[in-house]
Amino acid sequence: MSVSGMKKQLHKASQLLNERLMGAEGTKLDEDFLKMEKSVTAIHILLAELLSKTTEFLQPNPVSQELSNIKT
């Protein structure tokens, strides 16, 4: 993990600890943000699946190439 990632996680942990100890209420997320977060997650999953299938499609299959070479 990078230094900036560790700083971010440390900040999140300290903020959560402060909220718990001081009884502060966490930031409430509105409905639009939650819907957008769900759609972004769904798009991310679909893009990852599309990328893997595209890679499979574009990678040549050595067995089929060998069969075509034998036939010619």
C-alpha positions as CSV (number, residue, x, y, z in Angstrom):
1,M,0.0,0.0,0.0
2,S,1.3,3.4,-0.8
3,V,2.0,6.1,1.7
4,S,-0.9,8.2,0.5
5,G,-3.2,5.2,0.8
6,M,-2.0,4.6,4.4
7,K,-2.6,8.2,5.3
8,K,-6.1,8.0,3.9
9,Q,-6.9,4.9,5.9
10,L,-5.4,6.4,9.0
11,H,-7.5,9.5,8.6
12,K,-10.7,7.5,8.1
13,A,-10.0,5.4,11.2
14,S,-9.3,8.5,13.3
15,Q,-12.5,10.2,12.0
16,L,-14.5,7.1,12.9
17,L,-13.0,6.9,16.3
18,N,-13.8,10.6,16.9
19,E,-17.3,10.1,15.8
20,R,-17.7,7.1,18.2
21,L,-16.1,8.8,21.2
22,M,-17.7,12.2,20.8
23,G,-21.1,10.8,19.9
24,A,-21.0,12.8,16.6
25,E,-23.2,11.7,13.8
26,G,-21.6,10.6,10.6
27,T,-22.2,12.3,7.3
28,K,-25.6,11.3,5.8
29,L,-25.5,10.4,2.2
30,D,-28.5,11.5,0.1
31,E,-30.5,9.2,-2.1
32,D,-29.1,10.5,-5.4
33,F,-25.5,9.7,-4.3
34,L,-26.5,6.2,-3.2
35,K,-28.2,5.5,-6.5
36,M,-25.2,6.8,-8.4
37,E,-22.8,4.7,-6.3
38,K,-24.9,1.5,-7.1
39,S,-24.9,2.3,-10.8
40,V,-21.1,3.0,-10.8
41,T,-20.5,-0.3,-9.1
42,A,-22.7,-2.1,-11.7
43,I,-20.9,-0.4,-14.6
44,H,-17.5,-1.3,-13.0
45,I,-18.5,-5.0,-12.8
46,L,-19.8,-5.0,-16.4
47,L,-16.7,-3.3,-17.7
48,A,-14.4,-5.8,-15.9
49,E,-16.4,-8.6,-17.4
50,L,-16.3,-7.0,-20.9
51,L,-12.6,-6.6,-20.7
52,S,-12.0,-10.2,-19.7
53,K,-14.2,-11.4,-22.6
54,T,-12.5,-9.0,-25.0
55,T,-9.1,-10.3,-24.0
56,E,-10.3,-13.9,-24.6
57,F,-11.7,-13.0,-28.0
58,L,-8.6,-11.2,-29.1
59,Q,-6.1,-13.7,-27.9
60,P,-5.4,-16.3,-30.7
61,N,-6.2,-19.9,-29.9
62,P,-3.0,-21.9,-30.7
63,V,-4.9,-25.2,-31.2
64,S,-7.2,-23.8,-33.9
65,Q,-4.2,-22.1,-35.6
66,E,-2.3,-25.4,-35.7
67,L,-5.3,-27.2,-37.2
68,S,-5.6,-24.6,-39.9
69,N,-1.9,-25.0,-40.7
70,I,-2.2,-28.8,-40.9
71,K,-5.2,-28.5,-43.4
72,T,-3.2,-26.3,-45.8
